[in-house]
Each structure stands twice: as C-alpha cells, then as structure tokens.
Amino acid sequence: MFHYLSSGAQKVLLVLLGLFSCSISFAQVTISGAECVLTGMVYQYDIKGDWKENDKINICVEGGVLVETNTTCVEKQTVSSIRLQWSAGRNTGKVTVSSQAGTADLGVNIAPGFKPGFIETADKQILTVRKIPASLSCTQASGGNCSPSFSYQWEESLNKVHWKEIIGATEPNLSFAAPLKQTTFFRRKVVESKSQTIGYTNEITVFVMPVTEKK
C-alpha cells in the first residue's frame, strides 16, 4: 500500500532534509594529531576540509603557537597540515579551524615536563670496607606523559665515566646487602615507558676507606 504526503508534510520533509544537509556540510573539516603533548616539542596536525575557491581558513591555537608564524592565529586559503608548539604553564590547549566549509577543534592535554627524581640521601657516605652502606632513597619520578609509567634501573661506576647496571636493582630505592670493596658512584636511570624518555638522578658517592690495623 502506498502512502502519499500532503503538501504541508512535503514542505516539512524538505525543511528537515535541508537541515540535515547543513549539518553534513559543517562536518567537512577535521583535525587529527597528538592529544597528549609535551611542552617545547613540535607536533604536526593534519587538517582536511572541503575548501572552496577564495575560502578563508582561520586557524587559532590556545596554549601554544603556530611554528610557521610564531603566532596564535593565522589565515590561509588552503591548508593540509600545521605544526604547533605547546607552551608551559598550562594543563590543556586547543586548536580550532574555521572556514566556510565548517569548523572543527581538537583539545589536547599538556603533560608536565619529565623529572627523573632526586637522591635524597646525603651526597656521600664514608665507610670502612666492613660496613654496609645505608640505603639510597629517591623522590618520585614524574611527568613526561599525561599518564606516565616509569621503570627504574640503578647503575654504578668506579670513575663516573663508565656506568654499568646493577643486576636486580630495579626498585625506586636502592638497598645494600653487603659491604663495598672500593669507593663507588651510584645513580638511578628512569625511563618513562610511553614516551621512551630517559633521565638520570643526581649521583652519590660511597667512599670506602681501608681498615687500619692496630699495632
């Protein structure tokens, strides 16, 4: 059975179709790129749009600058990508593209800078060869990603030039089970796993003094 629309219903349908067409036309601009960013680094964002001749494309950034012009806003007639550098002192940012083809924006989270932590224990210990060194305690690593994940590896050196990993020493702090045979330097290597950023704490020296035998 066929159903026919009245003249009034046809007009309503045409209006709805017109509104639907408008919503499609205003969805012709897209922005894609990193949504978790670090300050000071340059990121590329790809922009797609159904640009028309003599169209004015306005690009504005909140919380950063356009690398090409070192400004927060620029006007173009055509664009396929932009490069942005996000600023310190903010937690969020946004890039907005507007034109006759439509408007689109992309929000980002600005991660705090990477900090590998700091060995809080005194910068040196002076021990005899028979004494076990005190544990080395560190502040927590932080930053480097919006949801950072850290791995640790303690290292030792006899000259502060050549460093080697201490087998099994992968905890935030370092404890000793036996005395040292000679003066040794220690530091903690920290890797933020998502960005693969690597950092090191300060170095600490454990001086080992020979035992003087009493005559």
Sequence and secondary structure as in RCSB ss.txt:
>XXXX:A:sequence
MFHYLSSGAQKVLLVLLGLFSCSISFAQVTISGAECVLTGMVYQYDIKGDWKENDKINICVEGGVLVETNTTCVE
KQTVSSIRLQWSAGRNTGKVTVSSQAGTADLGVNIAPGFKPGFIETADKQILTVRKIPASLSCTQASGGNCSPSF
SYQWEESLNKVHWKEIIGATEPNLSFAAPLKQTTFFRRKVVESKSQTIGYTNEITVFVMPVTEKK
>XXXX:A:secstr
      HHHHHHHHHHHHHHHHHHHTB  EEES SEEETT EEEEEEE    TT  EEEEEESEEETTTTBSEEE
ES  SEEEEEE TT SEEEEEEEETTEEEEEEEEEE   B   B S SEEEEETTS    B B   B SSSS  E
EEEEEEESSSSSEEE TT  SSSB  SS  SS EEEEEEEEETTTTEEEE   EEEEEE      
